[in-house]
Amino acid sequence: MSKVLLIGITGGTGGNVVKGFLEQGVTNLRAITRKIDLNRPSLSKLNDAGVELVEADLDDTNSLTPAFTGVTSVYCHATSGDSSKADPLEVERAKQVAQAAKQANIQHLVYNSAGGADRNSGIPHIEQKYGVEQIFKAAGLPTTMLRACLFMEEFWKKYTRPSILKGVFPFSIQPNKPLHLITTKDMGRVAAYVIQHPSQYIGREIELAGDVLTPTQMAEAFSQAQGIKVTHKETPAWIFLLLWQKELFDLIQWYRHKGYQADVQQLRTEFPGLLTTFSEFLEQTNWANPELTYENSLYC
């Protein structure tokens, strides 16, 4: 059986993407990792789930040839680590991936891009995602761009969740500004569906969200999940400048004045049963349990 190659899924968000693929019945999976070390929890879980692990380095073109052998479809989650700053290696590695995919005559490449990538956001890491899109297109690859909006999992991070559990939701967005949200598992579900229906999706760019809520509505969802009143506190964006985090300041300003534009109602129609609402996410992840952390318990 031909393989679906997964790139960039061995980090924090990637494991949930793989779960989404498996839930959709796509089990012929192969994942790239720099080193197969089954003592590493993320790799051990992938191995236990039946995902074939192959050693390859996105900085080494020659190492990619075996990884792409016998592969017909590719899901590229990332070519660099999660960061608020744009990593120049993201672009260079995308060139290596494009070359390897072209040589292997890949039939379909699905890329996890960023919402707003096509709208001159001025945000470096979003602009860079658009640059990667152009690399894949210029290589003549049959592509689908899934432009992810804000991952719901971000609210599980240690700089956000503890305060929310205590009743205060600090977020530098206006109370009534809609924010588009998606889960990482849903990225995998939709990517798997797209790969299963290539004729419908090759050549398309889709801004992807499963829900759209204002911070006030999100606070209400937290309140319901936790059983206590949670209040949104609009923290000033300039705090991030004081903390020498200009990248986050610029991103927040983009959220405040522009932001995502996914058509959630249409997406739910196109991908029935594959998209999670924010309230469902809080329930599925057992949000209110203070003993759980993002690192060791999310989606377990």
Backbone bond lengths (Angstrom), bond angles and torsions (degrees), N, CA, C in turn:
res aa  C-N    CA-C-N  psi(-1)  N-CA   C-N-CA  omega(-1)  CA-C   N-CA-C  phi
1 M - - - 1.462 - - 1.530 109.14 -
2 S 1.331 115.78 135.36 1.459 119.55 177.72 1.525 109.89 -66.94
3 K 1.326 114.76 153.96 1.451 121.22 -173.23 1.529 112.06 -102.51
4 V 1.332 114.58 153.61 1.461 122.51 166.57 1.525 105.92 -102.82
5 L 1.326 116.35 118.74 1.457 121.00 -177.68 1.520 110.16 -90.07
6 L 1.329 115.93 129.56 1.459 122.39 178.73 1.524 109.17 -107.02
7 I 1.323 116.06 128.93 1.467 121.68 -178.52 1.524 108.99 -119.82
8 G 1.323 116.23 130.19 1.460 120.55 175.10 1.507 114.74 78.06
9 I 1.340 117.37 31.61 1.472 119.21 -175.16 1.530 112.92 -113.55
10 T 1.333 117.59 10.74 1.463 119.11 -177.41 1.529 112.87 -91.68
11 G 1.331 117.84 2.99 1.460 122.08 177.92 1.512 112.12 -93.09
12 G 1.339 115.61 -162.57 1.456 121.65 -173.32 1.517 114.51 -61.61
13 T 1.323 118.11 -45.48 1.464 120.05 -176.98 1.519 112.58 -85.95
14 G 1.331 116.68 -21.92 1.457 120.12 -173.59 1.513 114.26 -66.20
15 G 1.348 116.71 -35.88 1.453 119.07 -179.34 1.512 112.51 -60.60
16 N 1.322 117.14 -37.18 1.459 120.84 177.99 1.527 111.23 -68.78
17 V 1.331 116.51 -33.99 1.462 120.67 175.97 1.528 109.89 -60.95
18 V 1.332 116.06 -43.88 1.469 120.56 179.65 1.528 110.17 -61.49
19 K 1.332 117.25 -41.18 1.464 120.11 177.48 1.525 110.88 -59.03
20 G 1.329 116.11 -37.18 1.456 119.87 177.18 1.515 112.06 -63.84
21 F 1.334 116.99 -41.90 1.472 120.78 176.37 1.521 110.46 -60.09
22 L 1.324 116.26 -47.92 1.464 120.33 -176.06 1.523 110.97 -64.33
23 E 1.336 116.85 -37.70 1.464 120.08 178.39 1.519 112.11 -62.92
24 Q 1.332 116.24 -27.19 1.467 120.50 179.33 1.529 111.87 -88.79
25 G 1.312 116.61 6.24 1.461 119.95 177.05 1.510 115.07 82.28
26 V 1.338 117.42 10.74 1.463 120.74 176.56 1.529 106.83 -92.15
27 T 1.326 115.64 101.53 1.462 121.22 -172.98 1.522 113.25 -113.94
28 N 1.314 117.60 -8.26 1.471 121.01 -179.58 1.530 109.59 -84.40
29 L 1.329 114.94 62.43 1.460 121.32 -170.07 1.523 111.94 -104.19
30 R 1.309 114.90 141.71 1.464 122.98 172.71 1.530 107.53 -129.60
31 A 1.320 116.72 133.42 1.457 120.50 -177.79 1.521 110.83 -121.76
32 I 1.320 115.00 138.17 1.464 121.93 176.90 1.526 109.62 -83.67
33 T 1.323 115.68 135.63 1.459 122.03 170.36 1.520 108.19 -143.41
34 R 1.318 116.38 146.55 1.465 118.86 -179.02 1.514 112.32 -63.82
35 K 1.340 115.98 -34.85 1.462 120.59 -179.87 1.523 108.81 -147.46
36 I 1.325 116.38 129.85 1.451 120.06 177.20 1.522 108.84 -80.34
37 D 1.313 115.50 106.87 1.456 122.90 180.00 1.517 107.37 -132.07
38 L 1.333 116.70 99.67 1.459 120.47 -175.28 1.520 112.65 -74.59
39 N 1.325 117.42 -2.57 1.456 120.21 170.23 1.529 111.30 -78.81
40 R 1.314 115.57 -13.31 1.458 121.04 175.78 1.527 107.96 -81.21
41 P 1.332 119.24 118.81 1.465 121.14 -171.88 1.523 114.26 -53.77
42 S 1.325 117.66 -42.18 1.468 119.29 -177.04 1.527 111.18 -63.61
43 L 1.329 117.08 -39.07 1.463 120.33 179.71 1.520 111.12 -73.41
44 S 1.322 116.47 -36.56 1.459 119.95 177.74 1.524 111.21 -61.65
45 K 1.349 116.44 -41.57 1.466 120.48 179.14 1.525 111.24 -65.21
46 L 1.332 116.60 -40.44 1.458 119.88 178.14 1.524 110.60 -63.29
47 N 1.316 115.75 -44.20 1.463 120.90 179.65 1.525 110.59 -61.97
48 D 1.326 116.97 -43.88 1.466 121.09 179.45 1.524 111.80 -64.45
49 A 1.331 116.13 -28.49 1.477 120.85 179.78 1.525 112.03 -81.43
50 G 1.327 117.51 -0.90 1.458 120.85 178.45 1.513 114.96 89.49
51 V 1.345 117.09 10.79 1.463 120.58 178.00 1.532 108.67 -79.74
52 E 1.321 116.05 127.65 1.460 120.32 176.88 1.527 109.19 -72.89
53 L 1.313 116.86 127.72 1.458 121.72 178.34 1.521 109.18 -100.95
54 V 1.327 115.17 135.78 1.462 120.27 178.57 1.516 108.86 -135.03
55 E 1.325 115.51 135.86 1.457 119.62 179.71 1.520 110.34 -79.74
56 A 1.317 115.70 128.19 1.466 121.91 176.74 1.518 107.65 -161.51
57 D 1.306 115.92 154.65 1.456 122.63 -177.16 1.523 108.48 -125.59
58 L 1.325 117.15 121.27 1.461 120.36 -178.19 1.525 112.11 -65.42
59 D 1.325 117.57 -12.58 1.465 121.17 175.63 1.520 112.15 -90.27
60 D 1.330 117.18 -4.00 1.471 122.50 -176.76 1.524 108.83 -124.23
61 T 1.328 116.90 100.98 1.463 121.69 -175.79 1.518 112.44 -55.32
62 N 1.328 116.48 -43.46 1.463 120.04 -175.87 1.522 112.32 -62.28
63 S 1.338 116.97 -32.58 1.460 119.86 -177.90 1.522 111.97 -70.49
64 L 1.334 117.18 -18.00 1.455 120.18 -177.34 1.527 113.11 -79.71
65 T 1.318 117.51 -23.24 1.465 120.44 -176.32 1.525 112.53 -57.44
66 P 1.341 119.56 -50.70 1.475 118.59 177.90 1.527 112.60 -62.58
67 A 1.328 116.61 -36.03 1.464 120.18 -178.44 1.522 111.54 -62.94
68 F 1.327 117.27 -34.04 1.462 122.08 -178.30 1.525 113.06 -87.91
69 T 1.325 118.61 -6.13 1.456 121.66 -179.17 1.529 110.67 -68.69
70 G 1.328 116.26 127.06 1.456 120.79 -179.72 1.513 114.03 78.81
71 V 1.324 116.50 15.76 1.466 122.04 -178.32 1.522 109.77 -105.10
72 T 1.327 117.05 134.67 1.464 120.45 175.88 1.528 112.46 -109.12
73 S 1.341 116.08 -27.99 1.458 120.10 -178.39 1.521 109.96 -131.62
74 V 1.333 115.36 151.04 1.464 121.54 -179.24 1.518 109.10 -131.45
75 Y 1.334 115.76 135.81 1.455 120.62 166.55 1.518 107.02 -114.24
76 C 1.315 116.36 118.33 1.458 121.81 179.79 1.525 108.47 -105.74
77 H 1.317 115.96 105.24 1.462 120.96 -179.64 1.521 111.10 -79.91
78 A 1.329 116.25 -36.84 1.465 120.66 -179.19 1.517 109.26 -169.11
79 T 1.334 115.17 154.00 1.464 120.19 172.62 1.524 110.92 -117.55
80 S 1.338 116.29 9.70 1.467 121.32 172.12 1.519 107.30 -155.70
81 G 1.334 117.36 168.88 1.451 121.36 -177.09 1.512 113.21 -72.50
82 D 1.337 115.70 164.36 1.468 121.38 177.21 1.520 109.75 -66.77
83 S 1.324 116.44 129.18 1.459 121.16 178.50 1.514 109.20 -163.67
84 S 1.334 115.64 150.71 1.464 119.23 176.25 1.528 110.93 -74.37
85 K 1.334 116.15 -18.68 1.464 121.04 178.63 1.525 110.32 -96.76
86 A 1.316 115.85 145.48 1.460 120.30 176.84 1.523 109.47 -72.55
87 D 1.330 115.78 134.45 1.456 122.29 179.92 1.532 108.27 -102.57
88 P 1.341 118.86 116.13 1.472 120.47 -179.45 1.522 113.05 -56.81
89 L 1.335 117.27 -27.10 1.457 120.08 179.55 1.530 111.80 -65.53
90 E 1.336 116.77 -23.20 1.463 120.45 178.89 1.529 110.57 -56.71
91 V 1.320 116.19 -42.23 1.462 121.02 -178.52 1.523 110.81 -72.77
92 E 1.324 117.17 -45.22 1.458 120.42 -178.68 1.521 111.29 -62.83
93 R 1.316 116.40 -40.50 1.467 119.21 178.95 1.520 111.34 -68.63
94 A 1.327 116.81 -34.20 1.468 119.72 176.67 1.529 110.39 -61.53
95 K 1.308 116.65 -36.31 1.471 119.95 177.12 1.516 110.94 -63.08
96 Q 1.341 116.56 -39.88 1.468 120.58 178.39 1.532 110.47 -65.70
97 V 1.331 115.67 -42.51 1.465 120.12 178.74 1.526 110.20 -62.45
98 A 1.324 116.37 -44.96 1.460 120.63 -179.70 1.531 111.16 -60.20
99 Q 1.317 116.02 -42.56 1.470 120.17 179.92 1.529 110.83 -64.00
100 A 1.330 116.06 -45.76 1.464 119.98 -179.63 1.523 111.35 -65.04
101 A 1.328 116.53 -40.00 1.460 120.76 179.68 1.526 111.08 -65.78
102 K 1.312 115.77 -39.00 1.468 120.14 178.96 1.523 110.31 -65.00
103 Q 1.324 116.32 -45.50 1.463 120.65 -179.16 1.530 111.48 -64.09
104 A 1.342 115.79 -32.19 1.465 119.93 -178.97 1.530 112.71 -85.82
105 N 1.329 116.95 -0.28 1.459 122.19 -179.97 1.532 111.50 57.01
106 I 1.322 114.78 47.28 1.462 120.84 179.15 1.530 109.72 -60.10
107 Q 1.325 115.84 137.43 1.461 121.39 -177.47 1.525 113.57 -87.82
108 H 1.345 116.58 -19.88 1.465 118.95 -177.00 1.524 108.50 -162.70
109 L 1.326 116.71 128.43 1.459 122.12 175.21 1.523 108.16 -122.25
110 V 1.332 115.80 123.60 1.461 122.18 177.80 1.525 107.80 -109.01
111 Y 1.314 116.01 126.08 1.463 120.80 -174.64 1.519 111.34 -116.73
112 N 1.332 116.04 131.85 1.459 122.86 175.59 1.527 108.47 -82.23
113 S 1.323 115.58 92.35 1.456 121.57 -179.36 1.530 109.16 -95.52
114 A 1.303 117.41 -160.81 1.461 121.67 -175.31 1.522 110.93 -124.28
115 G 1.328 115.93 138.11 1.451 120.53 173.36 1.519 110.42 -56.12
116 G 1.321 116.67 137.14 1.461 121.33 -178.54 1.512 113.94 86.54
117 A 1.343 117.10 1.35 1.467 119.89 -176.50 1.529 112.58 -60.90
118 D 1.308 116.53 -26.99 1.466 121.27 -176.02 1.529 112.66 -95.27
119 R 1.358 118.24 9.52 1.461 119.62 -171.14 1.526 113.23 -121.57
120 N 1.324 117.38 28.63 1.468 120.92 176.77 1.530 111.22 48.68
121 S 1.322 115.64 57.49 1.460 120.99 -174.81 1.524 112.46 -66.12
122 G 1.324 116.63 -31.20 1.453 120.14 -174.32 1.519 113.04 79.84
123 I 1.326 117.07 -0.42 1.465 122.06 177.96 1.528 107.74 -89.95
124 P 1.336 118.69 117.34 1.467 120.24 -170.97 1.520 115.53 -52.37
125 H 1.332 117.98 -44.75 1.467 116.70 -175.51 1.527 111.62 -73.55
126 I 1.337 117.81 -26.41 1.466 120.28 174.21 1.517 110.16 -73.86
127 E 1.328 116.22 -44.31 1.464 120.43 178.02 1.531 110.68 -59.62
128 Q 1.331 115.44 -37.15 1.462 119.05 -178.56 1.528 111.37 -68.62
129 K 1.332 116.91 -34.93 1.462 120.13 175.00 1.535 110.03 -60.58
130 Y 1.331 114.93 -39.82 1.470 118.48 178.06 1.528 110.22 -64.80
131 G 1.331 116.29 -37.51 1.458 120.20 176.54 1.514 111.61 -61.29
132 V 1.327 117.30 -39.59 1.466 120.64 177.05 1.527 110.08 -65.09
133 E 1.323 117.23 -41.41 1.470 120.01 175.34 1.523 110.63 -53.11
134 Q 1.328 116.38 -45.69 1.464 120.82 -177.22 1.528 111.81 -66.54
135 I 1.327 116.76 -33.67 1.474 120.46 176.75 1.524 109.96 -62.67
136 F 1.326 116.47 -46.68 1.462 119.82 -179.52 1.532 111.26 -65.02
137 K 1.319 116.27 -39.42 1.467 119.52 178.98 1.527 111.52 -67.55
138 A 1.337 115.79 -42.95 1.465 120.24 -178.81 1.526 111.76 -62.89
139 A 1.324 116.31 -26.72 1.467 120.40 178.41 1.524 111.89 -76.41
140 G 1.327 116.16 -5.43 1.457 119.88 179.44 1.522 113.39 78.40
141 L 1.328 116.89 20.82 1.461 120.44 -178.71 1.525 111.27 -81.50
142 P 1.326 118.01 142.14 1.467 120.85 173.98 1.521 109.14 -73.37
143 T 1.314 116.72 109.77 1.464 120.12 -168.94 1.528 113.26 -120.85
144 T 1.320 114.16 156.73 1.460 123.09 164.76 1.518 106.54 -130.98
145 M 1.321 117.14 127.50 1.461 121.71 178.86 1.527 108.79 -101.70
146 L 1.315 116.44 114.79 1.461 121.64 173.68 1.523 107.28 -98.86
147 R 1.318 116.18 104.81 1.462 121.61 -174.38 1.525 109.42 -91.83
148 A 1.319 114.90 98.30 1.465 121.22 -173.61 1.513 111.69 -72.24
149 C 1.338 114.80 139.15 1.461 120.76 170.35 1.532 108.07 -86.56
150 L 1.316 118.55 -161.61 1.463 121.36 -174.06 1.529 110.70 -68.19
151 F 1.330 116.18 128.39 1.460 120.24 178.60 1.527 110.33 -71.10
152 M 1.320 115.98 130.20 1.461 120.59 177.88 1.528 111.47 -59.79
153 E 1.318 116.03 -29.92 1.467 120.31 -178.90 1.526 112.74 -60.34
154 E 1.328 117.50 -19.89 1.466 119.60 179.32 1.534 111.68 -58.94
155 F 1.314 116.79 -28.58 1.466 119.14 -177.66 1.523 112.37 -76.96
156 W 1.330 116.02 -9.17 1.459 120.54 174.17 1.525 112.01 -82.49
157 K 1.318 117.53 -12.70 1.460 120.50 -174.07 1.525 110.98 -65.55
158 K 1.325 115.95 156.17 1.468 122.01 -172.74 1.521 113.20 -66.63
159 Y 1.348 117.96 -17.60 1.458 119.59 178.36 1.528 112.11 -87.25
160 T 1.340 117.55 -0.95 1.468 120.43 -177.44 1.525 112.65 -125.96
161 R 1.330 116.69 -51.26 1.466 120.55 -167.72 1.529 114.79 -64.38
162 P 1.351 120.87 -43.23 1.470 119.29 -177.06 1.527 113.61 -54.89
163 S 1.323 117.04 -41.51 1.464 120.43 179.37 1.522 111.19 -66.23
164 I 1.332 116.72 -39.76 1.471 120.29 -179.61 1.522 109.94 -64.09
165 L 1.331 116.69 -41.54 1.467 119.63 179.51 1.522 111.55 -61.75
166 K 1.339 116.64 -24.12 1.466 121.20 178.64 1.530 112.42 -89.92
167 G 1.366 116.43 -4.86 1.458 118.69 174.44 1.511 116.24 111.42
168 V 1.348 117.49 2.11 1.468 119.96 179.28 1.525 109.01 -124.57
169 F 1.321 115.98 125.60 1.466 122.73 179.23 1.525 108.10 -105.39
170 P 1.343 117.09 92.62 1.466 119.59 -179.32 1.524 110.73 -82.01
171 F 1.309 116.18 119.40 1.469 120.05 -176.26 1.521 108.12 -153.94
172 S 1.309 116.19 128.72 1.469 121.04 -171.65 1.522 113.74 -84.30
173 I 1.317 116.40 36.37 1.461 121.97 178.40 1.527 108.48 -118.46
174 Q 1.330 115.97 145.15 1.454 120.21 179.86 1.530 110.82 -55.22
175 P 1.342 118.22 145.86 1.473 121.48 -176.12 1.520 113.99 -55.05
176 N 1.346 116.89 -33.75 1.465 120.06 -174.87 1.528 113.57 -109.70
177 K 1.351 117.21 17.71 1.459 121.42 178.44 1.531 109.36 -86.01
178 P 1.334 119.22 118.02 1.467 120.33 -179.76 1.530 111.45 -63.96
179 L 1.326 115.59 138.25 1.458 122.17 178.11 1.524 108.05 -125.69
180 H 1.329 116.20 129.36 1.460 121.80 -177.76 1.522 109.73 -92.37
181 L 1.342 115.34 133.27 1.458 121.86 -170.78 1.524 111.45 -129.96
182 I 1.336 115.58 149.30 1.464 121.55 178.90 1.527 107.78 -147.05
183 T 1.327 118.19 149.36 1.457 120.38 173.95 1.520 110.00 -94.58
184 T 1.323 115.68 154.01 1.472 118.99 178.28 1.523 110.48 -66.93
185 K 1.329 117.15 -34.17 1.462 118.47 178.11 1.527 110.82 -63.69
186 D 1.338 116.01 -38.69 1.465 119.53 177.73 1.524 111.74 -64.95
187 M 1.339 116.91 -31.80 1.469 119.06 173.76 1.519 110.00 -57.54
188 G 1.328 116.01 -43.92 1.456 119.81 178.51 1.512 112.61 -66.69
189 R 1.338 116.61 -41.62 1.467 120.27 179.01 1.530 110.99 -59.81
190 V 1.345 114.88 -48.58 1.464 118.90 -177.50 1.528 110.65 -68.30
191 A 1.325 117.33 -41.26 1.467 120.13 178.77 1.525 110.50 -60.06
192 A 1.338 116.45 -42.14 1.460 120.14 178.17 1.527 110.92 -62.64
193 Y 1.322 116.81 -43.58 1.460 121.20 178.83 1.521 111.03 -61.62
194 V 1.319 115.64 -43.36 1.466 121.03 179.64 1.528 110.76 -62.38
195 I 1.334 116.27 -41.97 1.465 120.50 179.08 1.525 111.06 -66.94
196 Q 1.324 116.86 -31.66 1.467 120.75 177.79 1.522 112.64 -75.38
197 H 1.334 117.65 -16.20 1.470 122.34 -178.47 1.531 109.75 -129.51
198 P 1.328 117.49 61.19 1.472 120.14 -172.37 1.519 114.59 -60.93
199 S 1.314 117.76 -37.12 1.470 118.88 -176.02 1.522 111.75 -64.56
200 Q 1.333 116.69 -25.90 1.467 120.36 -179.96 1.533 112.85 -82.35
201 Y 1.338 116.06 -19.46 1.461 117.38 -168.00 1.524 115.91 -124.58
202 I 1.308 118.58 -15.17 1.463 118.69 177.32 1.534 109.15 -61.85
203 G 1.314 115.19 129.66 1.461 120.94 179.91 1.510 114.31 92.87
204 R 1.330 117.30 -0.08 1.476 119.44 -177.45 1.525 111.76 -101.01
205 E 1.333 115.35 151.45 1.463 123.06 170.81 1.524 107.10 -120.00
206 I 1.339 116.40 125.10 1.458 120.96 -173.71 1.520 109.77 -127.14
207 E 1.327 116.80 117.71 1.458 120.15 172.93 1.522 107.25 -79.20
208 L 1.338 116.49 123.34 1.455 120.89 -163.63 1.522 112.57 -114.68
209 A 1.328 115.61 124.24 1.461 122.87 174.20 1.518 108.25 -147.86
210 G 1.328 115.81 150.47 1.458 120.56 177.87 1.509 112.86 -105.57
211 D 1.347 115.56 -13.33 1.460 119.67 179.87 1.521 108.12 -157.03
212 V 1.322 115.62 158.74 1.464 121.27 175.48 1.522 107.50 -140.38
213 L 1.340 115.81 119.21 1.451 122.03 -175.43 1.520 109.96 -139.58
214 T 1.315 115.91 151.96 1.458 120.21 170.36 1.533 108.28 -82.34
215 P 1.336 118.48 161.02 1.466 119.45 174.25 1.522 113.21 -55.49
216 T 1.322 117.25 -35.62 1.463 119.59 176.62 1.519 110.89 -61.97
217 Q 1.332 117.09 -44.07 1.463 120.84 178.73 1.527 111.37 -67.68
218 M 1.333 116.76 -34.85 1.459 120.02 176.89 1.529 110.24 -65.00
219 A 1.319 116.74 -40.73 1.466 120.55 177.83 1.530 110.55 -61.60
220 E 1.321 116.62 -36.94 1.464 120.26 176.92 1.526 110.83 -65.17
221 A 1.349 116.19 -38.86 1.466 119.87 178.42 1.530 110.59 -66.71
222 F 1.335 116.90 -40.50 1.461 120.08 175.96 1.535 110.02 -61.66
223 S 1.328 116.18 -42.77 1.466 120.74 -179.55 1.522 111.12 -58.53
224 Q 1.328 115.36 -45.27 1.464 119.64 -178.66 1.526 110.94 -65.73
225 A 1.343 116.76 -40.55 1.463 120.81 -178.38 1.525 111.62 -68.08
226 Q 1.339 116.07 -36.36 1.454 120.83 -173.81 1.525 113.86 -93.00
227 G 1.329 116.87 -19.02 1.452 119.83 -178.28 1.519 113.83 76.60
228 I 1.344 116.27 14.40 1.463 121.18 174.39 1.525 108.17 -134.87
229 K 1.320 116.08 161.71 1.453 120.39 178.74 1.527 110.27 -71.56
230 V 1.333 116.10 125.76 1.461 121.90 174.26 1.523 107.81 -115.52
231 T 1.329 116.30 130.56 1.458 122.17 -176.94 1.519 110.46 -115.03
232 H 1.320 115.97 132.71 1.467 120.43 175.39 1.519 109.62 -74.75
233 K 1.319 116.09 130.46 1.462 122.45 175.91 1.525 108.03 -116.60
234 E 1.323 116.47 113.98 1.467 120.80 -178.78 1.530 109.53 -78.28
235 T 1.314 115.88 91.89 1.462 120.28 179.43 1.522 109.62 -73.31
236 P 1.332 118.40 141.13 1.471 120.73 -178.52 1.524 112.08 -66.20
237 A 1.327 115.93 137.47 1.463 120.67 -177.24 1.519 112.09 -65.59
238 W 1.356 117.10 -27.31 1.467 118.87 -175.22 1.522 112.41 -65.92
239 I 1.333 117.01 -14.62 1.467 119.75 176.23 1.526 110.79 -56.88
240 F 1.333 115.93 -35.26 1.467 119.11 -178.49 1.524 111.45 -69.19
241 L 1.329 117.27 -27.61 1.464 119.60 174.56 1.531 110.34 -69.00
242 L 1.327 116.16 -38.98 1.463 119.73 177.51 1.522 111.07 -63.76
243 L 1.330 115.63 -29.44 1.468 120.73 179.98 1.527 111.87 -89.88
244 W 1.327 116.79 11.62 1.472 122.58 -179.96 1.530 111.66 58.69
245 Q 1.321 115.68 39.63 1.462 120.49 178.72 1.529 109.47 -120.89
246 K 1.318 114.83 65.84 1.466 120.15 -176.59 1.533 111.54 -62.14
247 E 1.327 116.67 -34.74 1.458 119.60 -179.38 1.527 110.72 -60.55
248 L 1.345 116.47 -43.45 1.462 119.53 178.44 1.524 111.11 -68.66
249 F 1.330 116.77 -37.39 1.470 120.35 176.99 1.528 110.26 -59.43
250 D 1.327 116.76 -46.93 1.468 120.66 -179.12 1.525 111.21 -64.00
251 L 1.341 116.23 -39.50 1.459 119.67 179.60 1.526 110.54 -64.90
252 I 1.307 116.53 -43.25 1.469 120.27 179.20 1.530 110.60 -63.07
253 Q 1.329 116.53 -40.65 1.464 119.34 177.73 1.524 110.39 -62.03
254 W 1.330 116.55 -36.23 1.472 120.46 176.99 1.530 109.99 -65.97
255 Y 1.341 116.53 -44.46 1.465 119.61 176.03 1.524 110.75 -58.00
256 R 1.326 116.49 -42.22 1.459 121.23 -174.05 1.532 112.50 -69.30
257 H 1.322 116.50 -37.28 1.463 119.66 -170.90 1.531 114.18 -109.18
258 K 1.320 117.32 -19.93 1.476 120.53 179.17 1.519 108.52 -128.34
259 G 1.327 116.61 -89.88 1.456 120.18 174.82 1.514 114.15 88.57
260 Y 1.332 113.92 -173.15 1.460 121.16 -175.67 1.531 111.43 -78.20
261 Q 1.341 114.87 164.47 1.462 119.96 -177.76 1.524 112.58 -137.26
262 A 1.325 117.34 22.57 1.465 119.54 -178.47 1.530 110.92 -60.75
263 D 1.329 115.38 141.51 1.469 121.72 176.88 1.525 107.51 -92.85
264 V 1.332 116.49 89.11 1.462 121.21 -171.82 1.524 111.69 -63.36
265 Q 1.323 117.53 -40.04 1.464 120.02 -179.25 1.525 110.52 -61.75
266 Q 1.328 116.71 -44.57 1.469 119.98 179.21 1.526 111.09 -66.33
267 L 1.332 116.66 -38.29 1.466 120.38 -179.43 1.522 111.32 -65.13
268 R 1.322 116.91 -39.19 1.466 119.71 178.65 1.524 111.20 -65.72
269 T 1.333 116.16 -30.80 1.459 120.25 175.71 1.522 110.69 -71.63
270 E 1.328 116.43 -41.56 1.472 120.94 -177.15 1.524 112.30 -73.69
271 F 1.330 116.04 -33.05 1.468 120.38 -178.01 1.536 109.52 -122.64
272 P 1.335 117.54 65.24 1.469 120.11 -175.44 1.528 111.51 -62.39
273 G 1.331 114.91 132.15 1.456 120.36 177.27 1.512 115.29 79.13
274 L 1.333 117.67 -0.22 1.464 120.20 -176.23 1.518 113.04 -103.89
275 L 1.323 117.64 -10.34 1.457 120.83 -174.62 1.525 110.96 -114.68
276 T 1.317 115.66 135.47 1.453 123.65 -173.14 1.529 110.52 -101.52
277 T 1.318 116.47 133.90 1.463 119.36 173.70 1.529 108.96 -77.60
278 F 1.322 115.93 164.38 1.461 119.94 -178.88 1.530 110.91 -63.99
279 S 1.316 117.53 -41.47 1.465 120.43 178.73 1.527 111.00 -63.47
280 E 1.326 116.78 -40.49 1.467 120.43 177.19 1.522 110.89 -63.05
281 F 1.325 116.20 -40.00 1.465 120.95 178.14 1.519 111.04 -60.55
282 L 1.321 117.19 -45.63 1.468 120.65 179.96 1.526 110.78 -61.82
283 E 1.329 116.25 -38.74 1.467 119.92 179.27 1.528 110.88 -70.58
284 Q 1.321 116.98 -46.16 1.467 121.11 -176.48 1.525 112.56 -64.22
285 T 1.317 117.13 -31.35 1.463 120.79 -177.82 1.523 112.74 -94.80
286 N 1.361 116.50 4.30 1.466 120.86 -179.84 1.525 109.89 53.70
287 W 1.319 114.85 49.88 1.462 123.41 -173.75 1.528 113.20 -51.53
288 A 1.304 117.21 -41.83 1.464 120.92 -169.87 1.532 113.51 -74.98
289 N 1.325 117.98 -8.98 1.467 120.87 -179.65 1.529 109.73 -77.51
290 P 1.326 118.97 108.99 1.466 120.85 -175.33 1.525 113.40 -69.26
291 E 1.334 116.86 -13.60 1.464 120.10 179.89 1.522 112.20 -77.70
292 L 1.318 116.59 -18.13 1.465 120.21 -177.35 1.522 111.03 -85.92
293 T 1.341 115.97 149.37 1.459 122.14 176.31 1.517 109.42 -130.15
294 Y 1.309 115.33 161.40 1.472 120.56 177.52 1.525 110.59 -59.71
295 E 1.326 115.74 -41.71 1.463 120.07 -171.55 1.519 113.66 -67.19
296 N 1.343 117.43 -36.17 1.468 117.09 -171.79 1.517 116.53 -120.06
297 S 1.334 118.22 -2.03 1.456 116.62 -172.62 1.514 115.58 -133.17
298 L 1.310 119.37 -13.05 1.454 120.27 -172.87 1.526 110.53 -63.29
299 Y 1.340 115.88 123.89 1.464 124.44 177.55 1.522 113.11 68.46
300 C 1.322 118.96 9.73 1.461 119.43 -179.52 1.530 109.90 -69.47
